Amino acid sequence: MKPYITLLLIIVIGLGCSSEPAITKDMLDGDVLFDPSLYRPELFLVSKALPNPTPEQARKPVIIACHGYSASTFEWDEFSDFLGSRTDVYLSQVLLGGHGRTYGEFKQSTWHDWQDAIKAEYDALVKAGYQNINFVSSSTSGALLLELVASGYFTNRTAPRNLLLVDPIVIPSDKSLSLIKAVGPMIGYIDTKQPAGEDKYYYHFRPQETLQQLQSVLTVVRKDLEKGITLPANSALKVYKSKKDPAADPVSAVLIYNGTKLTDGKPVTVEMIDSDLHVFTRLNLRDGVTTKDRQNQTTTFTDIVARVLR
């Protein structure tokens, strides 16, 4: 998920917006570019690439990588590159429901649709016999995973070994999202003004309907955290949180730490990262990437792999 703009700017843009955005063929929002996982799912999903694993393959850890709001499988391409040709761990890059398609399909999607894609790959892996399933998420998909745990989805199922959340959002950095239900119908959509290079992988326009869905799932998760979320037996959770996140307020990490616990009552793990990026593990197409940013990415990827191989 990309940073929000202030309420004043939202209103100004809203007043200047037409009823429908001016979508070009070079944007993910249009009807020409689509997420590549839709064409070749076997290159992105383990359940499609290895639907009938051998006993040895079924014991190897699988990492289901889930991207954020308005993004695509691109968000975890660098992790895929980091893994390279190694065969001791498998990676599934899930495309959230409603994403990676046309603006119209995105506009009509709900947060349950987004989440359904995560459930579908998890269920397919379990059915195929995979025994060591892990999740890594960025931004909004972290909230979607927390909701799955809180709702009891993993009860009586093969529990995930690890839930590894990169910059999960519970509280937005820009508090104007809380007003989207009131101002959304007036503005119609948000123009992100993002660089042209990102238009192929992130929606340039954000329908207000989807922002309302985002606000809804964050509200659900905040309430779940207030009640307390207990992880399934033998599951672990770690949060990797940027200290100066422009989209997900760092207090999100505090709420997750205070609101979740392991099945034995012990606390989950939180690591604050010296970064001012949102989804600090995605560096491609960003301007001004520093040596520190690359160190953060490599260190985090290394830690993720080490945890799933334990």
C-alpha positions as a printed NumPy array, in Angstrom:
array([[  0.   ,   0.   ,   0.   ],
       [  1.291,   3.431,  -0.858],
       [  1.156,   6.54 ,   1.376],
       [ -2.039,   8.535,   1.7  ],
       [ -2.429,  12.226,   1.152],
       [ -3.819,  14.787,   3.572],
       [ -7.519,  15.442,   3.909],
       [ -7.177,  18.86 ,   2.29 ],
       [ -5.492,  17.39 ,  -0.744],
       [ -8.106,  14.649,  -0.913],
       [-10.86 ,  17.231,  -1.063],
       [ -9.039,  19.357,  -3.632],
       [ -8.4  ,  16.384,  -5.873],
       [-11.926,  15.15 ,  -5.342],
       [-13.427,  18.396,  -6.502],
       [-11.3  ,  18.234,  -9.629],
       [-12.01 ,  14.592, -10.438],
       [-14.271,  13.452, -13.231],
       [-16.637,  10.578, -12.554],
       [-14.135,   8.112, -14.036],
       [-10.332,   8.364, -14.124],
       [ -8.363,   8.877, -17.32 ],
       [ -6.821,   5.411, -17.617],
       [ -4.216,   4.709, -20.293],
       [ -3.033,   1.393, -21.742],
       [  0.26 ,   1.775, -19.872],
       [ -1.442,   1.522, -16.473],
       [ -2.281,  -1.582, -14.477],
       [ -5.733,  -0.008, -14.118],
       [ -6.506,  -0.544, -17.816],
       [ -7.462,  -3.57 , -19.878],
       [ -4.043,  -4.277, -21.44 ],
       [ -1.631,  -4.856, -18.534],
       [ -2.363,  -7.621, -16.033],
       [ -0.375,  -9.305, -13.308],
       [  1.772, -12.067, -14.875],
       [  0.536, -14.62 , -12.34 ],
       [ -2.809, -14.58 , -14.139],
       [ -1.151, -15.863, -17.32 ],
       [  1.349, -18.311, -15.825],
       [  0.169, -19.244, -12.324],
       [  2.584, -22.188, -12.222],
       [  5.464, -19.697, -12.15 ],
       [  4.085, -18.038,  -9.02 ],
       [  2.154, -20.63 ,  -7.022],
       [  3.627, -23.813,  -5.604],
       [  0.195, -25.427,  -5.683],
       [  0.238, -25.054,  -9.48 ],
       [  3.909, -25.839, -10.037],
       [  4.026, -28.914,  -7.757],
       [  0.435, -30.091,  -7.246],
       [  1.549, -33.637,  -6.413],
       [  4.663, -33.314,  -4.238],
       [  6.825, -36.243,  -3.25 ],
       [  7.048, -36.941,   0.501],
       [ 10.396, -35.11 ,   0.555],
       [  8.979, -32.069,  -1.273],
       [  5.929, -31.988,   0.998],
       [  8.197, -31.615,   4.033],
       [ 10.067, -28.597,   2.657],
       [  8.914, -25.156,   3.854],
       [  6.62 , -23.202,   1.579],
       [  6.414, -19.433,   1.978],
       [  3.183, -17.813,   0.832],
       [  4.087, -14.19 ,   0.007],
       [  1.181, -11.736,   0.081],
       [  1.331,  -8.142,  -1.179],
       [ -0.406,  -4.982,  -0.034],
       [ -3.415,  -2.906,  -1.028],
       [ -3.33 ,  -1.698,  -4.662],
       [ -0.102,  -3.636,  -5.346],
       [  0.651,  -6.881,  -7.196],
       [  2.927,  -9.909,  -7.059],
       [  5.708,  -7.503,  -8.109],
       [  6.035,  -6.511,  -4.452],
       [  7.769,  -9.824,  -3.675],
       [  9.773, -10.253,  -6.888],
       [ 12.958,  -9.182,  -5.124],
       [ 12.475, -11.882,  -2.508],
       [ 12.01 , -14.396,  -5.318],
       [ 15.262, -13.159,  -6.852],
       [ 16.956, -13.45 ,  -3.452],
       [ 15.913, -17.095,  -3.187],
       [ 17.178, -17.719,  -6.691],
       [ 17.533, -21.368,  -7.603],
       [ 17.7  , -22.8  ,  -4.103],
       [ 15.545, -25.883,  -3.616],
       [ 15.327, -26.111,   0.178],
       [ 12.422, -23.66 ,   0.333],
       [  9.495, -22.927,  -1.999],
       [  7.825, -19.579,  -2.664],
       [  4.204, -18.88 ,  -3.612],
       [  3.539, -15.287,  -4.701],
       [ -0.183, -14.743,  -4.215],
       [ -2.122, -12.112,  -6.119],
       [ -4.819, -10.728,  -3.833],
       [ -8.353, -11.028,  -5.152],
       [ -9.488,  -8.074,  -7.257],
       [ -5.892,  -6.936,  -7.795],
       [ -3.687,  -7.041, -10.875],
       [ -6.697,  -6.661, -13.138],
       [ -8.752,  -3.746, -14.447],
       [ -9.726,  -0.696, -12.437],
       [-13.351,  -1.847, -12.643],
       [-12.567,  -5.249, -11.119],
       [-10.501,  -3.617,  -8.389],
       [-13.303,  -1.148,  -7.68 ],
       [-15.845,  -3.935,  -7.195],
       [-13.662,  -6.059,  -4.916],
       [-14.073,  -6.377,  -1.157],
       [-11.461,  -7.085,   1.472],
       [-12.906, -10.581,   1.722],
       [-12.123, -11.004,  -1.99 ],
       [ -8.548,  -9.868,  -1.347],
       [ -8.236, -12.385,   1.461],
       [ -9.815, -15.27 ,  -0.463],
       [ -6.743, -15.58 ,  -2.701],
       [ -4.568, -16.173,   0.372],
       [ -6.95 , -18.816,   1.653],
       [ -7.134, -20.495,  -1.747],
       [ -3.378, -21.055,  -1.981],
       [ -3.12 , -22.142,   1.65 ],
       [ -5.98 , -24.64 ,   1.225],
       [ -4.514, -25.968,  -2.039],
       [ -1.136, -26.551,  -0.387],
       [ -2.711, -28.309,   2.587],
       [ -4.806, -30.496,   0.288],
       [ -1.685, -31.393,  -1.71 ],
       [  0.022, -32.539,   1.482],
       [  2.485, -29.756,   2.244],
       [  3.28 , -29.82 ,   5.952],
       [  5.442, -26.733,   6.55 ],
       [  3.492, -23.682,   5.399],
       [  4.59 , -20.136,   6.25 ],
       [  3.364, -16.655,   5.418],
       [  5.254, -13.481,   4.635],
       [  3.162, -10.378,   4.097],
       [  3.483,  -6.702,   3.329],
       [  1.246,  -3.892,   4.497],
       [ -2.48 ,  -4.672,   4.207],
       [ -1.983,  -8.405,   3.773],
       [ -0.587,  -8.401,   7.309],
       [ -3.994,  -7.228,   8.516],
       [ -5.682,  -9.861,   6.346],
       [ -3.552, -12.592,   7.968],
       [ -4.265, -11.336,  11.48 ],
       [ -7.977, -11.439,  10.712],
       [ -7.658, -15.044,   9.543],
       [ -6.056, -15.992,  12.846],
       [ -8.56 , -14.021,  14.917],
       [-11.544, -15.512,  13.075],
       [-10.354, -19.041,  13.814],
       [ -9.677, -19.9  ,  10.19 ],
       [ -6.69 , -22.089,  11.056],
       [ -8.55 , -24.036,  13.74 ],
       [ -8.577, -27.746,  12.859],
       [ -6.324, -27.026,   9.872],
       [ -2.581, -27.38 ,   9.361],
       [ -1.354, -24.352,  11.286],
       [  1.169, -22.05 ,   9.609],
       [  4.638, -22.327,  11.16 ],
       [  5.449, -18.634,  10.773],
       [  3.589, -15.419,  10.099],
       [  6.207, -12.84 ,   9.115],
       [  4.725,  -9.372,   8.679],
       [  6.618,  -6.605,   6.872],
       [  5.259,  -3.14 ,   7.654],
       [  1.781,  -4.394,   8.582],
       [ -0.812,  -1.665,   8.752],
       [ -3.277,  -1.391,  11.611],
       [ -3.15 ,   2.373,  12.032],
       [ -2.526,   4.462,   8.885],
       [  0.095,   7.194,   9.102],
       [ -2.339,   9.535,   7.357],
       [ -5.388,   9.647,   9.603],
       [ -7.63 ,  11.007,   6.837],
       [ -8.48 ,   7.421,   5.86 ],
       [-10.904,   7.414,   8.78 ],
       [-12.994,  10.   ,   6.886],
       [-13.205,   8.045,   3.647],
       [-16.762,   6.855,   4.295],
       [-17.94 ,  10.449,   4.497],
       [-15.879,  12.023,   1.706],
       [-15.391,   8.972,  -0.513],
       [-18.612,   9.252,  -2.532],
       [-17.742,  12.889,  -3.275],
       [-14.218,  12.241,  -4.528],
       [-14.824,   9.003,  -6.45 ],
       [-11.169,   8.039,  -6.586],
       [ -7.65 ,   9.156,  -5.66 ],
       [ -4.976,   9.964,  -8.231],
       [ -1.712,   8.745,  -6.705],
       [  0.546,  10.823,  -8.97 ],
       [  3.01 ,   7.946,  -8.747],
       [  5.939,   7.58 , -11.196],
       [  5.048,   6.079, -14.566],
       [  7.252,   3.065, -13.887],
       [  5.079,   2.047, -10.958],
       [  1.889,   2.26 , -13.017],
       [  2.562,  -1.225, -14.387],
       [  2.579,  -2.79 , -10.914],
       [  0.434,  -0.553,  -8.689],
       [ -2.953,   0.96 ,  -9.397],
       [ -2.496,   4.582, -10.386],
       [ -6.057,   5.342,  -9.31 ],
       [ -7.553,   4.214,  -6.009],
       [-11.355,   3.846,  -6.07 ],
       [-12.947,   5.223,  -2.94 ],
       [-14.886,   1.976,  -2.646],
       [-11.621,   0.079,  -2.093],
       [-10.389,   2.645,   0.406],
       [-13.607,   2.059,   2.336],
       [-12.877,  -1.669,   2.229],
       [ -9.386,  -1.006,   3.539],
       [-10.758,   1.074,   6.382],
       [-13.265,  -1.691,   7.171],
       [-10.694,  -4.471,   7.512],
       [ -8.395,  -2.272,   9.6  ],
       [-11.304,  -1.533,  11.942],
       [-12.034,  -5.259,  12.271],
       [ -8.384,  -6.036,  13.046],
       [ -8.07 ,  -3.239,  15.601],
       [-11.068,  -4.645,  17.449],
       [ -9.593,  -8.153,  17.236],
       [ -6.357,  -6.893,  18.755],
       [ -8.229,  -5.157,  21.545],
       [ -9.897,  -8.475,  22.409],
       [ -6.624, -10.352,  22.02 ],
       [ -5.45 , -12.74 ,  19.304],
       [ -3.845, -16.068,  20.198],
       [ -1.809, -17.818,  17.525],
       [ -2.425, -21.474,  16.723],
       [ -0.259, -24.054,  18.473],
       [  3.273, -24.26 ,  17.045],
       [  2.861, -20.981,  15.16 ],
       [  5.218, -18.023,  15.535],
       [  4.8  , -14.384,  14.524],
       [  7.364, -11.689,  13.815],
       [  6.817,  -8.099,  12.764],
       [  9.46 ,  -6.184,  10.8  ],
       [  8.428,  -2.532,  11.1  ],
       [  9.946,   0.557,   9.528],
       [ 10.496,   3.272,  12.15 ],
       [  9.4  ,   6.135,   9.892],
       [  6.74 ,   4.545,   7.74 ],
       [  4.796,   7.078,   5.65 ],
       [  1.814,   4.738,   5.2  ],
       [  1.567,   2.415,   8.217],
       [  1.99 ,   4.209,  11.527],
       [  4.73 ,   2.485,  13.585],
       [  2.201,   2.249,  16.428],
       [  0.743,  -0.596,  14.363],
       [  3.652,  -2.728,  15.594],
       [  2.865,  -1.801,  19.193],
       [ -0.778,  -2.777,  18.805],
       [  0.204,  -6.132,  17.284],
       [  2.761,  -6.782,  20.03 ],
       [  0.24 ,  -5.967,  22.766],
       [ -2.709,  -7.653,  21.074],
       [ -1.232, -10.981,  19.984],
       [  0.437, -13.82 ,  21.863],
       [  1.73 , -17.298,  21.253],
       [ -0.365, -20.252,  22.336],
       [  1.782, -20.579,  25.488],
       [  1.129, -16.955,  26.38 ],
       [  4.568, -15.685,  25.385],
       [  4.838, -12.457,  23.362],
       [  5.412, -12.29 ,  19.633],
       [  8.584, -10.773,  18.165],
       [  8.82 ,  -7.217,  16.844],
       [ 11.872,  -5.724,  15.156],
       [ 11.92 ,  -2.021,  14.406],
       [ 13.845,  -1.294,  11.205],
       [ 15.868,   1.883,  10.688],
       [ 14.029,   2.906,   7.541],
       [ 11.712,   5.635,   6.257],
       [ 10.193,   3.428,   3.55 ],
       [  6.857,   1.657,   3.499],
       [  7.37 ,  -2.012,   2.604],
       [ 11.104,  -1.467,   2.984],
       [ 11.777,  -4.859,   1.359],
       [ 10.619,  -3.532,  -2.037],
       [ 13.362,  -1.357,  -3.526],
       [ 12.893,  -1.738,  -7.281],
       [ 11.608,   1.439,  -8.974],
       [ 12.278,   3.554,  -5.874],
       [ 14.403,   6.684,  -6.161],
       [ 17.266,   7.372,  -3.784],
       [ 17.752,   3.829,  -2.518],
       [ 20.634,   3.817,  -0.033],
       [ 23.177,   1.247,   1.06 ],
       [ 21.29 ,   1.046,   4.359],
       [ 18.059,   0.252,   2.496],
       [ 19.748,  -2.644,   0.712],
       [ 21.249,  -3.897,   3.948],
       [ 17.796,  -3.82 ,   5.573],
       [ 16.349,  -5.806,   2.693],
       [ 19.081,  -8.439,   2.68 ],
       [ 19.078,  -8.813,   6.461],
       [ 15.313,  -9.242,   6.554],
       [ 15.224, -11.729,   3.679],
       [ 17.993, -13.719,   5.345],
       [ 16.105, -13.768,   8.644],
       [ 12.864, -14.861,   6.959],
       [ 14.581, -17.824,   5.31 ],
       [ 16.386, -18.79 ,   8.524],
       [ 13.111, -18.801,  10.457],
       [ 11.238, -21.041,   8.033],
       [ 14.171, -23.473,   7.87 ],
       [ 14.366, -23.974,  11.634]])
